[in-house]
């Protein structure tokens, strides 16, 4: 039997279903290779089937760990493979799978919300761009031709109005076209895992999305750190291993600073995290207290859950604000364009009256 890899990476919903069902089957005492086969049975012809079958083949033919089989399948992102490997090393495979299932289920809901919040405004912006283009290319030249046939002061005032109309309409069209193209690009990129990775990298650099991106990366760091601590690794090794999974540049630099402080000054993990301000002061003191009481693992798990819930609330609030902001822009742009198109007519009627 040939050892084949899945051709494409699973989406967030499929990853969540795979992890949650695998955790359920492993928790029931079923072996990993049999569990993967069961997941593949009822999904013939799908990418999910190919991924589960690739995992099963790897386990049956070459043995090894579930994390190695998942990575070899090519159907899962690196975070899943690393998180699962950490769980297996700590003897908490089921817990790691459940954590991954919940994380990717939340990511799938978020991406669905973002897509719905962006798609409708993108369509409106495209329609508005078409309307503005028609106004500038067809309607405004008609007014210009009428004013050209006039004479006297009326002609001069009409041309001033029509110039303003062209200027405002041109700016509005340019802004609308750029926004529509940007939103359309976001919708297209969000359809693939690779595209979502690019959007995540962009979000980490933009000033208004960088805090959310960093907090999301911090949640993942704490989650992995908690599993490493639970596995019995010393704090220095756990921090270094968890830091390798951080893909946010700013957070990675602060994690590296924590590792250096622990190594050079002999400080504990909680104090290093507190001193480097990875957490808010309240959460940092909570972690220090947990370390002193011998419950560092529990506090890390609690902080991870709290920060993840806060991240979701902040993302929901940001998404909820997108549509009203775009609706306000559309209203203002259309109103200004129509008014400037009618200003010459107002000037004519005023002169006649």
C-alpha positions in Angstrom: 0.0 0.0 0.0 1.6 3.3 -1.1 2.0 5.9 1.6 0.2 8.9 0.2 -0.2 12.4 1.6 -3.3 14.6 1.4 -3.0 17.1 -1.4 -4.4 20.1 0.4 -4.6 21.5 3.9 -7.9 21.2 5.8 -9.9 24.3 6.6 -10.6 25.3 10.2 -13.9 23.5 10.5 -12.5 20.2 9.3 -9.5 20.6 11.6 -11.8 21.2 14.5 -13.9 18.1 13.6 -10.9 15.9 13.2 -9.4 16.9 16.6 -12.6 16.7 18.6 -13.6 13.3 17.1 -10.1 12.0 17.5 -10.0 13.1 21.2 -13.4 11.4 21.7 -12.2 8.1 20.1 -8.9 8.1 22.0 -10.7 8.8 25.2 -12.8 5.7 24.6 -9.7 3.6 24.4 -9.5 3.2 20.6 -6.0 3.2 19.1 -4.9 6.2 17.0 -4.7 4.2 13.7 -8.2 2.7 14.2 -9.6 6.0 15.2 -8.2 7.6 12.0 -9.7 4.8 10.0 -13.1 5.3 11.6 -13.0 9.0 10.8 -12.3 8.2 7.1 -15.0 5.7 6.7 -18.0 8.0 6.4 -16.3 10.8 4.5 -15.3 9.1 1.2 -14.4 11.5 -1.6 -13.7 14.4 0.6 -10.5 16.2 1.7 -11.2 15.2 5.3 -11.3 11.5 4.1 -7.9 11.9 2.4 -6.4 13.5 5.5 -7.7 10.8 7.9 -6.6 8.0 5.6 -3.1 9.5 5.2 -2.8 9.6 9.0 -4.0 6.0 9.3 -1.5 4.8 6.5 1.4 6.5 8.3 0.5 4.9 11.6 0.0 1.5 10.1 3.0 1.4 7.8 5.6 3.2 9.9 4.2 3.5 13.4 5.4 6.5 15.3 3.3 9.1 17.1 0.0 10.7 16.1 1.8 14.1 15.8 4.2 12.6 13.3 1.4 11.1 11.2 -0.6 14.3 11.3 2.5 16.3 10.2 3.4 13.8 7.4 -0.2 14.0 6.0 0.4 17.6 4.9 -3.2 18.4 5.7 -2.7 20.3 9.0 -1.0 23.6 9.8 2.3 23.5 11.8 0.5 24.8 14.9 -1.6 21.6 15.1 1.4 19.4 14.7 3.5 21.1 17.3 0.7 21.4 19.8 -0.2 17.7 19.4 3.5 16.7 19.8 3.6 18.8 23.0 0.5 17.0 24.3 1.9 13.6 23.5 5.2 14.4 25.3 3.2 15.4 28.4 0.9 12.5 28.2 -2.0 14.8 27.5 -2.9 13.9 23.9 -6.6 14.1 24.5 -6.4 17.4 26.2 -4.3 18.8 23.4 -6.8 17.6 20.8 -9.7 19.1 22.7 -7.9 22.4 23.0 -7.1 22.4 19.2 -10.7 21.5 18.4 -12.1 24.4 20.4 -9.5 26.8 19.1 -10.1 26.0 15.4 -13.9 25.9 15.9 -13.6 29.5 17.3 -11.4 30.4 14.3 -13.9 29.0 11.9 -16.7 31.0 13.5 -14.6 34.1 13.4 -13.7 33.7 9.7 -17.3 33.1 8.9 -18.3 36.4 10.7 -15.5 38.3 9.0 -16.5 37.0 5.6 -20.2 37.9 6.1 -19.2 41.3 7.5 -16.9 42.1 4.5 -18.8 40.5 1.6 -21.9 42.6 1.8 -20.0 46.0 2.1 -17.7 44.9 -0.7 -20.7 44.3 -3.1 -22.1 47.7 -2.1 -18.8 49.4 -2.7 -18.5 47.8 -6.2 -22.1 49.0 -7.1 -21.3 52.4 -5.8 -18.1 52.6 -7.8 -20.1 51.7 -10.9 -22.7 54.4 -10.2 -20.0 57.0 -9.7 -18.3 56.0 -12.9 -21.5 56.4 -14.8 -22.1 59.8 -13.3 -18.6 61.0 -14.2 -18.5 59.4 -17.7 -22.1 60.0 -18.8 -24.1 62.4 -16.7 -21.6 65.1 -15.9 -20.6 65.5 -19.6 -24.2 66.2 -20.4 -24.3 69.1 -17.9 -21.0 70.3 -19.3 -22.4 70.4 -22.8 -25.5 72.3 -21.7 -23.4 74.9 -19.8 -21.1 75.3 -22.8 -24.1 76.5 -24.8 -24.9 79.2 -22.3 -23.2 82.6 -22.1 -22.5 85.3 -19.6 -22.0 85.0 -15.9 -24.2 81.9 -15.8 -21.5 80.0 -17.8 -18.7 80.9 -15.4 -20.6 80.0 -12.3 -21.8 76.7 -13.8 -18.3 75.7 -14.8 -17.1 76.4 -11.2 -19.8 74.0 -9.9 -19.1 71.4 -12.5 -15.4 71.5 -11.7 -16.2 70.9 -8.0 -18.5 68.0 -9.0 -15.8 66.4 -11.1 -13.3 66.8 -8.3 -15.5 65.4 -5.6 -16.9 62.6 -7.8 -13.4 61.6 -8.9 -12.1 61.4 -5.3 -15.1 59.5 -4.1 -14.7 57.1 -7.1 -11.0 56.5 -6.3 -11.6 55.9 -2.6 -14.6 53.6 -3.3 -12.7 51.6 -5.9 -9.7 51.1 -3.6 -11.9 50.0 -0.7 -13.9 47.7 -2.9 -10.7 46.1 -4.3 -9.3 45.7 -0.7 -12.4 44.1 0.6 -12.7 41.8 -2.4 -9.1 40.8 -1.9 -9.8 40.0 1.8 -12.8 37.8 0.8 -10.7 35.9 -1.7 -7.7 35.4 0.7 -10.0 34.3 3.5 -11.1 31.3 1.5 -7.8 29.4 1.8 -5.6 28.6 4.8 -2.6 30.2 3.1 -4.6 33.3 2.4 -5.7 33.5 6.0 -2.1 33.2 7.1 -1.2 36.2 4.9 -4.1 38.2 6.4 -2.9 37.2 9.9 0.6 38.4 9.1 -0.8 41.7 7.8 -3.0 42.1 10.9 0.1 41.8 13.0 1.6 44.9 11.3 -1.4 47.2 11.0 -1.7 49.6 14.0 -5.5 49.0 14.6 -5.3 45.2 14.4 -1.8 44.6 15.9 -3.0 44.4 19.6 -5.6 41.8 18.8 -3.1 39.7 16.8 -0.6 39.9 19.6 -3.1 38.9 22.2 -4.3 35.9 20.1 -0.6 34.8 19.8 -0.2 35.2 23.6 -3.2 32.9 24.2 -1.6 30.2 22.0 1.8 30.7 23.8 0.2 30.3 27.3 -1.7 27.3 26.1 1.4 25.5 24.9 3.4 26.6 27.9 0.8 25.1 30.2 1.1 21.7 28.4 4.9 21.8 28.6 4.9 22.7 32.3 2.4 19.9 32.9 4.7 17.4 31.1 7.3 17.9 33.8 9.7 20.1 31.8 11.7 22.6 33.7 10.5 26.2 33.3 13.5 27.3 31.2 13.0 24.5 28.7 9.3 24.9 28.7 9.5 28.7 27.9 12.1 28.1 25.2 10.0 25.3 23.5 6.8 27.3 23.7 8.5 30.4 22.4 9.5 28.5 19.2 5.8 28.2 18.4 5.2 32.0 18.5 5.0 33.5 15.0 4.1 37.0 16.1 7.4 39.1 15.8 6.8 41.5 18.7 5.7 38.8 21.1 8.5 36.5 20.0 11.0 39.2 20.9 9.5 39.6 24.4 9.4 35.8 24.9 13.1 35.6 24.0 13.8 38.4 26.5 12.0 36.3 29.1 14.2 33.3 28.3 17.3 35.4 28.5 16.3 36.8 31.9 15.6 33.3 33.3 18.9 32.0 32.0 21.1 35.0 33.0 19.5 36.1 36.2 18.1 32.8 37.4 14.6 34.2 37.7 11.5 32.0 37.6 9.1 31.8 34.7 6.3 33.8 36.4 8.7 36.7 37.4 10.2 36.8 33.9 6.8 37.0 32.3 5.8 39.8 34.8 9.0 41.8 34.3 8.8 41.6 30.5 5.2 42.7 30.6 3.8 39.9 28.5 0.7 40.1 30.7 -1.3 42.9 32.2 -0.2 43.7 35.7 -3.2 42.0 37.3 -2.7 38.8 35.3 1.1 39.0 35.9 0.6 39.2 39.7 -1.9 36.3 39.4 0.7 34.2 37.7 3.4 35.1 40.3 1.0 34.1 43.1 0.2 30.8 41.3 3.9 30.0 41.0 4.5 30.7 44.7 1.6 28.5 45.7 2.7 25.6 43.4 -0.3 26.0 41.1 1.5 27.5 38.1 0.0 25.0 35.7 -3.6 25.7 36.8 -3.1 29.5 36.6 -1.6 29.3 33.1 -4.7 27.3 31.9 -7.0 29.8 33.6 -5.1 32.8 32.1 -5.2 31.2 28.6 -9.0 30.8 28.9 -9.6 34.3 30.2 -7.4 36.0 27.5 -9.0 33.9 24.8 -12.5 34.9 25.9 -11.4 38.6 26.0 -9.8 38.2 22.5 -13.0 36.9 21.1 -15.1 39.7 22.6 -12.7 42.3 21.2 -12.7 40.7 17.8 -16.5 40.6 17.8 -16.7 44.2 18.8 -14.3 45.2 15.9 -16.3 43.1 13.4 -19.6 44.6 14.5 -18.1 48.1 13.9 -17.1 47.4 10.3 -20.5 47.5 8.6 -21.8 50.7 10.3 -18.6 52.5 9.4 -18.8 51.4 5.7 -22.5 52.2 5.6 -21.7 55.7 6.9 -19.0 56.2 4.3 -21.4 55.0 1.5 -24.1 57.4 2.6 -21.7 60.4 2.8 -20.1 59.6 -0.5 -23.4 59.1 -2.4 -24.8 62.2 -0.8 -21.9 64.4 -1.7 -21.7 63.1 -5.2 -25.4 63.8 -5.9 -25.2 67.2 -4.3 -22.2 68.3 -6.4 -23.9 66.9 -9.5 -27.0 69.1 -8.8 -25.1 72.3 -7.8 -24.8 73.6 -11.4 -28.6 73.2 -11.8 -29.1 75.1 -8.6 -26.9 77.9 -10.0 -28.9 78.0 -13.2 -32.3 78.1 -11.4 -30.9 80.9 -9.1 -29.7 82.9 -12.1 -33.0 82.5 -13.9 -35.0 83.4 -10.8 
